[in-house]
Amino acid sequence: MEITSYLSDNKDRILNELFSLIQIPSVSAHSHRQPEIQQCALRWKEILIAAGVDKVDILPTSGNPVVYAQKIIDKNAPTILIYGHYDVMPAEPLDLWISPPFEPEVRDGHIFARGADDDKGQSFIHAKAFEYLVRNNELKSNVKFLIEGEEEIGSPSLELFCAENKELLACDIILVSDTSMLAANMPSITTGLRGLAYWQIEVTGASRDLHSGIFGGAVANPINELAKMLASLTDADGKITIPHFYDKVEQLSNTEKDLIAQIPFDEEGYKANLKIEKVFGEKGYSTIERTGVRPTLDICGIWGGYTGEGSKTVLPSKAYAKLSARLVPNQLSPEISELVSDHIKKIAPDHIKVDITFLHGAESYVCSIDSAAYKAAEKAYTTVFGIRPLPVRRGGSIGVIPIFEKTLQVKPILMGFGLESDAIHSPNENFPVDLFFKGIRTVVEFYRNI
């Protein structure tokens, strides 16, 4: 059966199967969600069996389990490894969701739910493309699936799992759909990702909360001191002030800047979508450069003291912040982690105590646009979308991508189908239904090209 007819005939079934995954709140950041983590892994096992794999196992790691499946049709045929993740970000703040985050709803042509795009929806694209190929006797490649449950917390267990299971995961091509396109009518293939370093900072003043009238002015306020330190980490031009932070950052050549400038970008539409008056970032760089090829340092959370209803005149004992850096090629997360930690401790005044915990990191990634796998993906997008996809570096991080390159010696191809407007990690995450089905068609075309 032709692919468009197959998808049309099976549309309701396919969506309902996807919804059965989305309905499971597999939030890896919440320890009390372990039962749901296990349930989601089991549901993926059921889906892959129904799709046509010959073997599927839920394998333990030092953290959450991975789902591994395979269909080997010919030991001499190329082997494609599909990577995805079944864990999702926390849904909070819940009051900002129009519909409940784990009750998927199709509205205005979009699937609204946590995980609709990142990454249950995009991973499910591969399961359905595989299903079509198997049922229509078109599969000419060996296929392996690796679906993990810790991507949203930095994939801490996956590097060891990959190292211990090199033979099991051996492949010629790795496909990942966990990125976005430039626009619904402008496909793109992600050729680079930034790395990540993430810390939690704890500042302590007195041994207990104090009356701000009796002690204020005589004892350091941890929130005040933390705010001053954090504010000093960047300047008015958006540049990071930590000494040596930029030492290994490569400057863009004029040729690279010209190529980036050719990427279509509607700044007015960008601002309108985000409801902001102006963009802001490191001086001397465009928005696309700032989000794709330049490093950043951001405060992701800050808290302390009394934040309840009404007033409470308290001088807090502690203050906290979460800090993240996006890194570019040559910046290694362990080196940046130490650099930033040392700097914050150095600038901390002696009337407070500072503790910094490095939570997790990931390395950056860049792939070639000349490989056979990239060319197959490029042709697949062109066939389905009617336009050649642009190679684009993205600002996000996927920790397992450089792990695959290091451990399996294969550079993944990042075939994303989401949009920046899909609000991943935010309330009202969504995924356009038409892009979901176009994604299935595109992956099928990729297999045909290989």
Long-range contacts (C-beta under 8 A, 24 or more apart in sequence): 1-136, 3-132, 3-440, 3-441, 3-444, 4-441, 6-132, 6-135, 6-136, 7-128, 7-132, 7-437, 7-440, 7-441, 11-437, 14-128, 15-106, 15-111, 15-433, 17-47, 17-124, 18-104, 18-111, 18-120, 18-121, 18-124, 18-436, 19-104, 19-113, 21-47, 21-86, 21-115, 21-120, 21-124, 22-102, 22-104, 22-111, 22-113, 22-114, 22-115, 22-116, 22-120, 22-121, 23-102, 23-103, 23-104, 24-102, 25-88, 25-91, 25-101, 25-102, 25-114, 26-86, 26-87, 26-88, 26-115, 26-149, 27-87, 27-88, 27-89, 27-90, 27-91, 27-152, 28-64, 28-87, 28-88, 28-149, 28-150, 28-151, 28-152, 28-153, 29-89, 29-90, 29-152, 29-153, 30-90, 37-64, 37-65, 37-87, 37-149, 38-65, 40-86, 40-87, 40-149, 41-65, 41-66, 41-67, 41-86, 41-147, 41-149, 44-86, 44-147, 45-69, 47-124, 47-127, 48-127, 48-145, 50-131, 51-127, 51-128, 51-130, 51-131, 51-134, 52-130, 52-131, 52-134, 52-135, 53-130, 53-143, 53-145, 56-145, 59-161, 59-165, 61-148, 61-150, 61-157, 61-158, 61-160, 61-161, 62-156, 62-157, 62-160, 63-149, 63-150, 63-156, 63-157, 64-148, 64-149, 64-150, 64-157, 65-149, 66-146, 66-147, 66-148, 66-149, 66-158, 66-161, 67-145, 67-146, 67-147, 67-148, 68-144, 68-145, 68-146, 68-168, 69-144, 69-145, 70-142, 70-143, 70-144, 70-145, 71-130, 71-134, 71-139, 71-142, 71-143, 72-142, 73-139, 73-140, 73-141, 73-142, 74-142, 75-142, 77-140, 77-141, 77-142, 78-141, 78-142, 78-172, 78-173, 78-450, 79-141, 79-142, 79-143, 79-144, 79-170, 79-171, 79-172, 79-173, 80-141, 80-142, 80-143, 80-144, 80-171, 80-172, 80-173, 80-174, 80-175, 80-447, 80-450, 81-144, 81-145, 81-146, 81-169, 81-171, 81-173, 81-174, 81-175, 81-408, 81-410, 82-123, 82-126, 82-130, 82-143, 82-144, 82-145, 82-146, 82-174, 82-175, 82-176, 83-146, 83-147, 83-148, 83-174, 83-175, 83-176, 83-178, 83-400, 83-404, 83-412, 84-119, 84-122, 84-123, 84-126, 84-145, 84-146, 84-147, 84-148, 84-176, 84-177, 84-178, 85-119, 85-123, 85-147, 85-148, 85-149, 85-150, 85-151, 85-152, 85-155, 85-178, 86-119, 86-120, 86-123, 86-147, 86-148, 86-149, 87-148, 87-149, 87-150, 87-151, 87-152, 87-153, 88-114, 88-115, 88-118, 88-119, 88-120, 88-152, 89-114, 89-118, 89-152, 89-424, 89-425, 91-427, 93-427, 94-427, 96-427, 96-428, 97-427, 97-428, 98-428, 101-427, 101-429, 106-433, 109-432, 109-433, 109-434, 110-430, 110-431, 110-432, 110-433, 111-430, 111-431, 111-432, 111-433, 111-436, 112-428, 112-429, 112-430, 113-429, 113-430, 114-429, 115-429, 116-422, 116-429, 116-430, 116-431, 117-418, 117-422, 117-424, 117-429, 117-430, 117-431, 118-178, 118-418, 118-422, 118-424, 118-425, 118-429, 119-151, 119-177, 119-178, 121-418, 121-431, 121-436, 122-177, 122-178, 122-416, 122-417, 122-418, 122-431, 122-439, 123-147, 123-177, 123-178, 125-177, 125-417, 125-436, 125-439, 125-440, 125-443, 126-175, 126-177, 126-443, 128-440, 129-440, 129-441, 129-443, 129-444, 129-447, 132-440, 132-444, 133-444, 133-447, 138-444, 138-447, 138-448, 139-447, 140-447, 140-450, 141-447, 141-450, 144-169, 144-171, 148-400, 151-178, 151-398, 151-399, 151-400, 153-360, 154-196, 154-198, 154-359, 154-360, 154-361, 154-362, 154-399, 155-362, 155-399, 155-400, 155-403, 156-360, 158-399, 158-400, 158-403, 159-403, 159-407, 162-400, 162-403, 162-404, 162-407, 162-408, 163-407, 166-407, 166-408, 169-408, 170-408, 171-408, 171-410, 172-410, 173-373, 173-410, 173-413, 173-450, 174-404, 174-408, 174-410, 174-411, 174-412, 174-413, 175-412, 175-413, 175-415, 175-443, 175-446, 176-398, 176-401, 176-412, 176-413, 176-414, 176-415, 177-414, 177-415, 177-416, 177-417, 177-439, 177-443, 178-398, 178-414, 178-416, 179-394, 179-396, 179-398, 179-414, 179-415, 179-416, 179-418, 180-394, 180-416, 180-417, 180-418, 180-419, 180-420, 180-422, 181-389, 181-416, 181-417, 181-418, 181-419, 181-435, 182-263, 182-264, 182-390, 182-392, 183-264, 183-419, 184-419, 184-432, 184-434, 184-435, 185-385, 185-387, 186-264, 186-387, 186-390, 187-381, 187-385, 187-387, 187-389, 187-390, 188-389, 188-390, 188-391, 188-392, 188-416, 189-369, 189-374, 189-377, 189-378, 189-381, 189-389, 189-390, 189-391, 189-392, 189-413, 189-414, 189-415, 189-416, 190-392, 190-393, 190-394, 190-414, 190-416, 191-366, 191-367, 191-368, 191-369, 191-374, 191-391, 191-392, 191-393, 191-414, 192-292, 192-293, 192-329, 192-364, 192-365, 192-366, 192-367, 192-393, 192-394, 193-364, 193-365, 193-393, 193-394, 193-396, 193-397, 193-398, 193-401, 193-414, 194-292, 194-295, 194-326, 194-327, 194-328, 194-364, 194-394, 194-395, 194-396, 194-397, 195-326, 195-327, 195-328, 195-331, 195-332, 195-333, 195-361, 195-362, 195-363, 195-364, 195-365, 195-397, 195-402, 196-324, 196-325, 196-326, 196-327, 196-333, 196-360, 196-361, 196-362, 196-397, 196-399, 197-324, 197-325, 197-327, 197-333, 197-336, 197-337, 197-340, 197-358, 197-361, 198-300, 198-322, 198-323, 198-324, 198-325, 198-358, 198-359, 198-360, 198-361, 199-322, 199-323, 199-324, 199-337, 199-340, 199-341, 199-356, 199-357, 199-358, 199-359, 200-320, 200-321, 200-322, 200-323, 200-356, 200-357, 200-359, 201-226, 201-320, 201-321, 201-322, 201-323, 201-344, 201-354, 201-355, 201-356, 202-318, 202-319, 202-320, 202-354, 202-355, 202-356, 202-357, 203-229, 203-304, 203-318, 203-319, 203-320, 203-348, 203-352, 203-353, 203-354, 204-317, 204-318, 204-352, 204-353, 204-354, 204-355, 205-315, 205-316, 205-317, 205-318, 205-351, 205-352, 205-353, 206-315, 206-317, 207-317, 208-317, 209-305, 209-314, 209-315, 209-316, 209-317, 210-314, 210-315, 210-317, 211-313, 211-314, 211-315, 212-313, 212-314, 212-315, 213-313, 215-315, 216-315, 219-315, 220-349, 220-351, 220-352, 221-315, 221-316, 222-304, 222-316, 222-317, 222-318, 222-319, 222-352, 223-304, 223-305, 223-316, 223-319, 225-319, 225-348, 225-349, 225-351, 225-352, 226-302, 226-304, 226-319, 226-320, 226-321, 227-302, 229-344, 229-347, 229-348, 230-299, 230-302, 230-321, 230-323, 232-347, 233-297, 233-343, 233-344, 234-297, 237-282, 237-283, 238-280, 238-281, 238-282, 238-283, 239-282, 239-283, 240-295, 240-296, 240-297, 242-297, 242-339, 242-340, 242-343, 243-343, 244-339, 245-295, 245-297, 245-336, 245-339, 245-340, 246-295, 248-330, 248-331, 249-294, 249-295, 249-328, 249-330, 249-331, 250-328, 250-329, 250-330, 252-289, 252-293, 256-293, 257-289, 260-286, 260-288, 260-289, 260-292, 260-293, 261-286, 263-288, 263-390, 263-392, 273-420, 273-421, 291-394, 291-395, 292-392, 292-393, 292-394, 292-395, 293-328, 293-393, 294-328, 295-325, 295-326, 295-327, 295-328, 295-331, 296-325, 296-326, 296-395, 297-323, 297-324, 297-325, 297-340, 298-323, 298-324, 298-325, 298-326, 299-323, 300-324, 322-359, 326-395, 326-397, 327-363, 327-364, 328-364, 329-364, 329-366, 331-364, 332-363, 333-361, 333-362, 333-363, 334-361, 336-361, 337-361, 360-399, 361-399, 362-397, 362-398, 362-399, 362-402, 363-399, 363-402, 364-397, 364-402, 365-398, 365-401, 365-402, 365-405, 365-412, 366-393, 367-411, 367-412, 367-413, 367-414, 368-411, 371-411, 371-413, 372-450, 373-413, 373-450, 374-413, 375-449, 376-446, 376-449, 376-450, 377-413, 377-415, 377-446, 377-449, 379-445, 379-449, 380-415, 380-442, 380-443, 380-445, 380-446, 380-448, 380-449, 381-415, 381-442, 383-442, 383-445, 384-438, 384-441, 384-442, 384-445, 385-438, 385-442, 415-439, 415-442, 415-443, 415-446, 417-442
